[in-house]
Amino acid sequence: MTIRDATTDDIDAIQRVAHSSWEADYPDILSRESIQEGVDDWYTEALIRDSIIWSQALMLVAERDDSIVGFAHATFEPDEHTGDDPPRVRRSRPPR
């Protein structure tokens, strides 16, 4: 498995993984309609694209056999007490 920075080419795959994840995680809690509405609201193309290009966000994807099988998303906000910007994330390529 390879973990790498997401690109805008990954948006469709991220949406598919999000939908599959919600269906697997919430079948007893949410209806199919609620799952679809949640994915449609939280994982729009525009929101994912913004997360990929925004400097205060990190979006990673996990690939196995050239297919995206997972993703992680984090955002960083300035420290509320000092106003300092968040620490810079150093991204490096994992060993292959």
N, CA, C and O atoms as CSV, one atom per row, in Angstrom:
chain,resi,resn,atom,element,x,y,z
A,1,MET,N,N,0.848,-1.164,0.000
A,1,MET,CA,C,0.000,0.000,0.000
A,1,MET,C,C,0.896,1.229,0.000
A,1,MET,O,O,1.938,1.258,0.654
A,2,THR,N,N,0.474,2.236,-0.740
A,2,THR,CA,C,1.197,3.495,-0.842
A,2,THR,C,C,0.304,4.620,-0.327
A,2,THR,O,O,-0.875,4.694,-0.671
A,3,ILE,N,N,0.868,5.484,0.491
A,3,ILE,CA,C,0.180,6.684,0.960
A,3,ILE,C,C,0.825,7.869,0.254
A,3,ILE,O,O,2.047,8.012,0.246
A,4,ARG,N,N,-0.007,8.713,-0.334
A,4,ARG,CA,C,0.529,9.869,-1.055
A,4,ARG,C,C,-0.436,11.039,-0.936
A,4,ARG,O,O,-1.586,10.870,-0.530
A,5,ASP,N,N,0.045,12.233,-1.296
A,5,ASP,CA,C,-0.814,13.411,-1.358
A,5,ASP,C,C,-1.883,13.187,-2.413
A,5,ASP,O,O,-1.607,12.655,-3.488
A,6,ALA,N,N,-3.091,13.591,-2.104
A,6,ALA,CA,C,-4.174,13.511,-3.080
A,6,ALA,C,C,-3.971,14.578,-4.149
A,6,ALA,O,O,-3.373,15.625,-3.900
A,7,THR,N,N,-4.473,14.295,-5.325
A,7,THR,CA,C,-4.489,15.269,-6.411
A,7,THR,C,C,-5.940,15.436,-6.865
A,7,THR,O,O,-6.813,14.657,-6.483
A,8,THR,N,N,-6.179,16.442,-7.669
A,8,THR,CA,C,-7.538,16.649,-8.162
A,8,THR,C,C,-7.996,15.488,-9.046
A,8,THR,O,O,-9.198,15.298,-9.234
A,9,ASP,N,N,-7.073,14.722,-9.581
A,9,ASP,CA,C,-7.442,13.525,-10.357
A,9,ASP,C,C,-8.054,12.442,-9.475
A,9,ASP,O,O,-8.661,11.503,-9.990
A,10,ASP,N,N,-7.906,12.556,-8.156
A,10,ASP,CA,C,-8.396,11.543,-7.214
A,10,ASP,C,C,-9.813,11.822,-6.703
A,10,ASP,O,O,-10.352,11.025,-5.936
A,11,ILE,N,N,-10.414,12.921,-7.106
A,11,ILE,CA,C,-11.688,13.335,-6.518
A,11,ILE,C,C,-12.762,12.258,-6.652
A,11,ILE,O,O,-13.424,11.937,-5.666
A,12,ASP,N,N,-12.952,11.696,-7.839
A,12,ASP,CA,C,-13.984,10.663,-8.019
A,12,ASP,C,C,-13.732,9.464,-7.119
A,12,ASP,O,O,-14.667,8.924,-6.526
A,13,ALA,N,N,-12.484,9.046,-7.014
A,13,ALA,CA,C,-12.149,7.891,-6.187
A,13,ALA,C,C,-12.387,8.192,-4.708
A,13,ALA,O,O,-12.865,7.328,-3.973
A,14,ILE,N,N,-12.061,9.399,-4.268
A,14,ILE,CA,C,-12.316,9.789,-2.875
A,14,ILE,C,C,-13.811,9.752,-2.595
A,14,ILE,O,O,-14.234,9.286,-1.537
A,15,GLN,N,N,-14.609,10.238,-3.533
A,15,GLN,CA,C,-16.059,10.191,-3.361
A,15,GLN,C,C,-16.561,8.750,-3.273
A,15,GLN,O,O,-17.434,8.450,-2.459
A,16,ARG,N,N,-16.023,7.863,-4.095
A,16,ARG,CA,C,-16.429,6.445,-4.045
A,16,ARG,C,C,-16.067,5.817,-2.714
A,16,ARG,O,O,-16.875,5.098,-2.126
A,17,VAL,N,N,-14.859,6.081,-2.232
A,17,VAL,CA,C,-14.427,5.524,-0.945
A,17,VAL,C,C,-15.297,6.075,0.186
A,17,VAL,O,O,-15.695,5.331,1.082
A,18,ALA,N,N,-15.590,7.368,0.148
A,18,ALA,CA,C,-16.441,7.964,1.185
A,18,ALA,C,C,-17.806,7.293,1.206
A,18,ALA,O,O,-18.314,6.954,2.275
A,19,HIS,N,N,-18.399,7.099,0.046
A,19,HIS,CA,C,-19.723,6.466,-0.029
A,19,HIS,C,C,-19.661,5.032,0.495
A,19,HIS,O,O,-20.511,4.626,1.288
A,20,SER,N,N,-18.676,4.274,0.064
A,20,SER,CA,C,-18.528,2.882,0.530
A,20,SER,C,C,-18.323,2.825,2.038
A,20,SER,O,O,-18.877,1.963,2.720
A,21,SER,N,N,-17.527,3.749,2.543
A,21,SER,CA,C,-17.254,3.788,3.982
A,21,SER,C,C,-18.517,4.079,4.779
A,21,SER,O,O,-18.794,3.414,5.778
A,22,TRP,N,N,-19.276,5.064,4.342
A,22,TRP,CA,C,-20.518,5.402,5.055
A,22,TRP,C,C,-21.483,4.233,5.018
A,22,TRP,O,O,-22.131,3.938,6.021
A,23,GLU,N,N,-21.592,3.554,3.865
A,23,GLU,CA,C,-22.496,2.401,3.777
A,23,GLU,C,C,-22.062,1.284,4.711
A,23,GLU,O,O,-22.903,0.619,5.316
A,24,ALA,N,N,-20.758,1.072,4.836
A,24,ALA,CA,C,-20.249,0.003,5.701
A,24,ALA,C,C,-20.336,0.371,7.183
A,24,ALA,O,O,-20.598,-0.494,8.019
A,25,ASP,N,N,-20.121,1.633,7.513
A,25,ASP,CA,C,-20.050,2.060,8.912
A,25,ASP,C,C,-21.398,2.391,9.540
A,25,ASP,O,O,-21.561,2.230,10.750
A,26,TYR,N,N,-22.359,2.844,8.761
A,26,TYR,CA,C,-23.594,3.370,9.335
A,26,TYR,C,C,-24.885,2.690,8.882
A,26,TYR,O,O,-25.930,3.340,8.904
A,27,PRO,N,N,-24.874,1.423,8.475
A,27,PRO,CA,C,-26.112,0.838,7.932
A,27,PRO,C,C,-27.241,0.731,8.961
A,27,PRO,O,O,-28.415,0.770,8.594
A,28,ASP,N,N,-26.897,0.597,10.236
A,28,ASP,CA,C,-27.920,0.463,11.273
A,28,ASP,C,C,-28.340,1.812,11.848
A,28,ASP,O,O,-29.299,1.892,12.616
A,29,ILE,N,N,-27.629,2.864,11.479
A,29,ILE,CA,C,-27.895,4.183,12.043
A,29,ILE,C,C,-28.554,5.102,11.021
A,29,ILE,O,O,-29.468,5.853,11.360
A,30,LEU,N,N,-28.094,5.044,9.769
A,30,LEU,CA,C,-28.573,5.954,8.734
A,30,LEU,C,C,-29.244,5.188,7.605
A,30,LEU,O,O,-28.826,4.086,7.248
A,31,SER,N,N,-30.284,5.784,7.051
A,31,SER,CA,C,-30.925,5.203,5.877
A,31,SER,C,C,-30.022,5.418,4.661
A,31,SER,O,O,-29.089,6.219,4.701
A,32,ARG,N,N,-30.313,4.695,3.589
A,32,ARG,CA,C,-29.551,4.896,2.343
A,32,ARG,C,C,-29.642,6.345,1.881
A,32,ARG,O,O,-28.667,6.914,1.389
A,33,GLU,N,N,-30.816,6.932,2.045
A,33,GLU,CA,C,-31.008,8.312,1.628
A,33,GLU,C,C,-30.143,9.257,2.465
A,33,GLU,O,O,-29.542,10.192,1.935
A,34,SER,N,N,-30.085,9.007,3.775
A,34,SER,CA,C,-29.260,9.856,4.649
A,34,SER,C,C,-27.783,9.712,4.325
A,34,SER,O,O,-27.036,10.690,4.339
A,35,ILE,N,N,-27.373,8.495,4.035
A,35,ILE,CA,C,-25.980,8.266,3.651
A,35,ILE,C,C,-25.669,9.037,2.377
A,35,ILE,O,O,-24.650,9.723,2.297
A,36,GLN,N,N,-26.541,8.927,1.379
A,36,GLN,CA,C,-26.305,9.626,0.115
A,36,GLN,C,C,-26.282,11.133,0.334
A,36,GLN,O,O,-25.437,11.825,-0.234
A,37,GLU,N,N,-27.197,11.650,1.147
A,37,GLU,CA,C,-27.219,13.086,1.429
A,37,GLU,C,C,-25.947,13.535,2.148
A,37,GLU,O,O,-25.397,14.592,1.838
A,38,GLY,N,N,-25.479,12.732,3.108
A,38,GLY,CA,C,-24.252,13.064,3.831
A,38,GLY,C,C,-23.049,13.101,2.913
A,38,GLY,O,O,-22.244,14.032,2.962
A,39,VAL,N,N,-22.929,12.085,2.074
A,39,VAL,CA,C,-21.805,12.043,1.133
A,39,VAL,C,C,-21.915,13.196,0.135
A,39,VAL,O,O,-20.919,13.846,-0.182
A,40,ASP,N,N,-23.127,13.446,-0.358
A,40,ASP,CA,C,-23.326,14.542,-1.312
A,40,ASP,C,C,-22.975,15.899,-0.705
A,40,ASP,O,O,-22.438,16.772,-1.387
A,41,ASP,N,N,-23.284,16.070,0.591
A,41,ASP,CA,C,-23.004,17.344,1.268
A,41,ASP,C,C,-21.537,17.497,1.646
A,41,ASP,O,O,-20.958,18.564,1.445
A,42,TRP,N,N,-20.933,16.457,2.187
A,42,TRP,CA,C,-19.585,16.550,2.759
A,42,TRP,C,C,-18.468,16.299,1.761
A,42,TRP,O,O,-17.332,16.716,1.987
A,43,TYR,N,N,-18.776,15.625,0.664
A,43,TYR,CA,C,-17.722,15.220,-0.273
A,43,TYR,C,C,-18.017,15.712,-1.685
A,43,TYR,O,O,-17.867,14.965,-2.652
A,44,THR,N,N,-18.435,16.967,-1.801
A,44,THR,CA,C,-18.649,17.524,-3.136
A,44,THR,C,C,-17.298,17.686,-3.834
A,44,THR,O,O,-16.250,17.753,-3.193
A,45,GLU,N,N,-17.354,17.747,-5.146
A,45,GLU,CA,C,-16.127,17.947,-5.905
A,45,GLU,C,C,-15.418,19.224,-5.463
A,45,GLU,O,O,-14.196,19.239,-5.318
A,46,ALA,N,N,-16.176,20.285,-5.251
A,46,ALA,CA,C,-15.582,21.568,-4.859
A,46,ALA,C,C,-14.921,21.485,-3.481
A,46,ALA,O,O,-13.819,22.002,-3.297
A,47,LEU,N,N,-15.577,20.841,-2.514
A,47,LEU,CA,C,-14.992,20.736,-1.172
A,47,LEU,C,C,-13.728,19.887,-1.169
A,47,LEU,O,O,-12.751,20.225,-0.501
A,48,ILE,N,N,-13.747,18.790,-1.912
A,48,ILE,CA,C,-12.548,17.950,-1.981
A,48,ILE,C,C,-11.422,18.706,-2.674
A,48,ILE,O,O,-10.285,18.691,-2.204
A,49,ARG,N,N,-11.729,19.365,-3.787
A,49,ARG,CA,C,-10.706,20.137,-4.507
A,49,ARG,C,C,-10.102,21.204,-3.594
A,49,ARG,O,O,-8.884,21.376,-3.556
A,50,ASP,N,N,-10.955,21.917,-2.860
A,50,ASP,CA,C,-10.455,22.934,-1.945
A,50,ASP,C,C,-9.532,22.328,-0.894
A,50,ASP,O,O,-8.509,22.922,-0.553
A,51,SER,N,N,-9.881,21.160,-0.380
A,51,SER,CA,C,-9.046,20.506,0.629
A,51,SER,C,C,-7.705,20.061,0.057
A,51,SER,O,O,-6.696,20.038,0.762
A,52,ILE,N,N,-7.705,19.713,-1.211
A,52,ILE,CA,C,-6.459,19.272,-1.849
A,52,ILE,C,C,-5.521,20.454,-2.080
A,52,ILE,O,O,-4.307,20.321,-1.928
A,53,ILE,N,N,-6.075,21.606,-2.446
A,53,ILE,CA,C,-5.200,22.733,-2.803
A,53,ILE,C,C,-5.017,23.744,-1.683
A,53,ILE,O,O,-4.112,24.574,-1.764
A,54,TRP,N,N,-5.842,23.707,-0.638
A,54,TRP,CA,C,-5.773,24.676,0.452
A,54,TRP,C,C,-4.530,24.427,1.296
A,54,TRP,O,O,-4.261,23.288,1.676
A,55,SER,N,N,-3.781,25.462,1.589
A,55,SER,CA,C,-2.517,25.310,2.322
A,55,SER,C,C,-2.722,24.917,3.779
A,55,SER,O,O,-1.787,24.441,4.423
A,56,GLN,N,N,-3.924,25.106,4.310
A,56,GLN,CA,C,-4.169,24.731,5.699
A,56,GLN,C,C,-4.929,23.410,5.807
A,56,GLN,O,O,-5.596,23.144,6.807
A,57,ALA,N,N,-4.819,22.595,4.771
A,57,ALA,CA,C,-5.438,21.270,4.792
A,57,ALA,C,C,-4.462,20.253,4.224
A,57,ALA,O,O,-3.567,20.581,3.446
A,58,LEU,N,N,-4.659,19.040,4.626
A,58,LEU,CA,C,-3.857,17.929,4.127
A,58,LEU,C,C,-4.819,16.829,3.730
A,58,LEU,O,O,-5.638,16.396,4.541
A,59,MET,N,N,-4.730,16.375,2.498
A,59,MET,CA,C,-5.559,15.278,2.011
A,59,MET,C,C,-4.615,14.227,1.450
A,59,MET,O,O,-3.857,14.488,0.516
A,60,LEU,N,N,-4.670,13.046,2.030
A,60,LEU,CA,C,-3.846,11.921,1.593
A,60,LEU,C,C,-4.743,10.819,1.060
A,60,LEU,O,O,-5.902,10.707,1.460
A,61,VAL,N,N,-4.212,10.008,0.164
A,61,VAL,CA,C,-4.926,8.822,-0.301
A,61,VAL,C,C,-4.038,7.607,-0.096
A,61,VAL,O,O,-2.810,7.692,-0.109
A,62,ALA,N,N,-4.700,6.474,0.092
A,62,ALA,CA,C,-4.018,5.182,0.194
A,62,ALA,C,C,-4.322,4.417,-1.082
A,62,ALA,O,O,-5.481,4.271,-1.471
A,63,GLU,N,N,-3.275,3.931,-1.729
A,63,GLU,CA,C,-3.423,3.178,-2.974
A,63,GLU,C,C,-2.937,1.752,-2.784
A,63,GLU,O,O,-1.916,1.496,-2.144
A,64,ARG,N,N,-3.697,0.836,-3.359
A,64,ARG,CA,C,-3.266,-0.564,-3.417
A,64,ARG,C,C,-3.576,-1.054,-4.824
A,64,ARG,O,O,-4.699,-0.905,-5.306
A,65,ASP,N,N,-2.600,-1.624,-5.464
A,65,ASP,CA,C,-2.764,-2.125,-6.839
A,65,ASP,C,C,-3.357,-1.050,-7.758
A,65,ASP,O,O,-4.277,-1.323,-8.529
A,66,ASP,N,N,-2.829,0.154,-7.668
A,66,ASP,CA,C,-3.234,1.288,-8.511
A,66,ASP,C,C,-4.681,1.735,-8.303
A,66,ASP,O,O,-5.236,2.447,-9.140
A,67,SER,N,N,-5.293,1.321,-7.191
A,67,SER,CA,C,-6.647,1.770,-6.864
A,67,SER,C,C,-6.630,2.478,-5.522
A,67,SER,O,O,-5.930,2.060,-4.600
A,68,ILE,N,N,-7.397,3.544,-5.413
A,68,ILE,CA,C,-7.501,4.258,-4.143
A,68,ILE,C,C,-8.456,3.487,-3.244
A,68,ILE,O,O,-9.605,3.235,-3.606
A,69,VAL,N,N,-7.961,3.117,-2.065
A,69,VAL,CA,C,-8.748,2.315,-1.129
A,69,VAL,C,C,-9.036,3.050,0.174
A,69,VAL,O,O,-9.737,2.526,1.040
A,70,GLY,N,N,-8.502,4.256,0.319
A,70,GLY,CA,C,-8.753,5.028,1.526
A,70,GLY,C,C,-8.238,6.437,1.365
A,70,GLY,O,O,-7.508,6.753,0.426
A,71,PHE,N,N,-8.640,7.288,2.316
A,71,PHE,CA,C,-8.137,8.656,2.318
A,71,PHE,C,C,-8.167,9.184,3.744
A,71,PHE,O,O,-8.873,8.659,4.604
A,72,ALA,N,N,-7.387,10.232,3.975
A,72,ALA,CA,C,-7.371,10.925,5.262
A,72,ALA,C,C,-7.388,12.414,4.966
A,72,ALA,O,O,-6.813,12.875,3.979
A,73,HIS,N,N,-8.054,13.156,5.833
A,73,HIS,CA,C,-8.197,14.590,5.639
A,73,HIS,C,C,-7.982,15.279,6.978
A,73,HIS,O,O,-8.563,14.879,7.987
A,74,ALA,N,N,-7.159,16.300,6.990
A,74,ALA,CA,C,-6.919,17.080,8.207
A,74,ALA,C,C,-6.837,18.551,7.831
A,74,ALA,O,O,-6.405,18.901,6.733
A,75,THR,N,N,-7.257,19.408,8.758
A,75,THR,CA,C,-7.110,20.845,8.563
A,75,THR,C,C,-6.342,21.423,9.738
A,75,THR,O,O,-6.330,20.860,10.832
A,76,PHE,N,N,-5.709,22.543,9.494
A,76,PHE,CA,C,-4.908,23.205,10.502
A,76,PHE,C,C,-5.414,24.631,10.653
A,76,PHE,O,O,-5.672,25.310,9.659
A,77,GLU,N,N,-5.555,25.081,11.875
A,77,GLU,CA,C,-6.004,26.446,12.126
A,77,GLU,C,C,-4.958,27.160,12.969
A,77,GLU,O,O,-4.231,26.523,13.730
A,78,PRO,N,N,-4.880,28.486,12.837
A,78,PRO,CA,C,-3.949,29.232,13.684
A,78,PRO,C,C,-4.258,28.992,15.156
A,78,PRO,O,O,-5.410,28.771,15.531
A,79,ASP,N,N,-3.239,29.036,15.968
A,79,ASP,CA,C,-3.404,28.863,17.406
A,79,ASP,C,C,-4.293,29.985,17.933
A,79,ASP,O,O,-3.995,31.162,17.729
A,80,GLU,N,N,-5.369,29.629,18.600
A,80,GLU,CA,C,-6.327,30.646,19.048
A,80,GLU,C,C,-5.767,31.567,20.127
A,80,GLU,O,O,-6.261,32.680,20.305
A,81,HIS,N,N,-4.741,31.118,20.847
A,81,HIS,CA,C,-4.171,31.934,21.915
A,81,HIS,C,C,-3.071,32.871,21.417
A,81,HIS,O,O,-2.950,34.001,21.889
A,82,THR,N,N,-2.282,32.401,20.475
A,82,THR,CA,C,-1.154,33.202,20.013
A,82,THR,C,C,-1.369,33.804,18.634
A,82,THR,O,O,-0.706,34.774,18.267
A,83,GLY,N,N,-2.295,33.231,17.868
A,83,GLY,CA,C,-2.503,33.686,16.499
A,83,GLY,C,C,-1.464,33.156,15.538
A,83,GLY,O,O,-1.477,33.481,14.351
A,84,ASP,N,N,-0.543,32.323,16.067
A,84,ASP,CA,C,0.498,31.768,15.205
A,84,ASP,C,C,-0.112,30.824,14.177
A,84,ASP,O,O,-1.098,30.135,14.441
A,85,ASP,N,N,0.501,30.813,13.004
A,85,ASP,CA,C,0.092,29.851,11.991
A,85,ASP,C,C,0.438,28.451,12.473
A,85,ASP,O,O,1.332,28.274,13.301
A,86,PRO,N,N,-0.276,27.457,11.951
A,86,PRO,CA,C,0.036,26.080,12.340
A,86,PRO,C,C,1.423,25.700,11.848
A,86,PRO,O,O,1.940,26.308,10.911
A,87,PRO,N,N,2.022,24.708,12.469
A,87,PRO,CA,C,3.339,24.287,11.999
A,87,PRO,C,C,3.254,23.778,10.565
A,87,PRO,O,O,2.250,23.188,10.167
A,88,ARG,N,N,4.274,24.001,9.822
A,88,ARG,CA,C,4.312,23.501,8.444
A,88,ARG,C,C,4.455,21.989,8.477
A,88,ARG,O,O,5.195,21.431,9.286
A,89,VAL,N,N,3.732,21.345,7.581
A,89,VAL,CA,C,3.821,19.887,7.474
A,89,VAL,C,C,4.876,19.574,6.437
A,89,VAL,O,O,4.814,20.051,5.304
A,90,ARG,N,N,5.843,18.770,6.833
A,90,ARG,CA,C,6.858,18.342,5.881
A,90,ARG,C,C,6.382,17.050,5.245
A,90,ARG,O,O,6.186,16.044,5.927
A,91,ARG,N,N,6.203,17.083,3.973
A,91,ARG,CA,C,5.711,15.899,3.264
A,91,ARG,C,C,6.879,15.225,2.582
A,91,ARG,O,O,7.691,15.863,1.912
A,92,SER,N,N,6.942,13.952,2.766
A,92,SER,CA,C,7.986,13.195,2.104
A,92,SER,C,C,7.352,11.951,1.499
A,92,SER,O,O,6.281,11.508,1.914
A,93,ARG,N,N,8.023,11.419,0.538
A,93,ARG,CA,C,7.517,10.210,-0.095
A,93,ARG,C,C,7.857,9.000,0.761
A,93,ARG,O,O,8.987,8.864,1.229
A,94,PRO,N,N,6.868,8.111,0.968
A,94,PRO,CA,C,7.191,6.891,1.716
A,94,PRO,C,C,8.097,5.993,0.874
A,94,PRO,O,O,8.086,6.072,-0.355
A,95,PRO,N,N,8.875,5.145,1.535
A,95,PRO,CA,C,9.733,4.239,0.771
A,95,PRO,C,C,8.884,3.294,-0.062
A,95,PRO,O,O,7.792,2.895,0.345
A,96,ARG,N,N,9.382,2.952,-1.194
A,96,ARG,CA,C,8.627,2.034,-2.083
A,96,ARG,C,C,9.128,0.641,-1.959
A,96,ARG,O,O,8.618,-0.260,-2.625
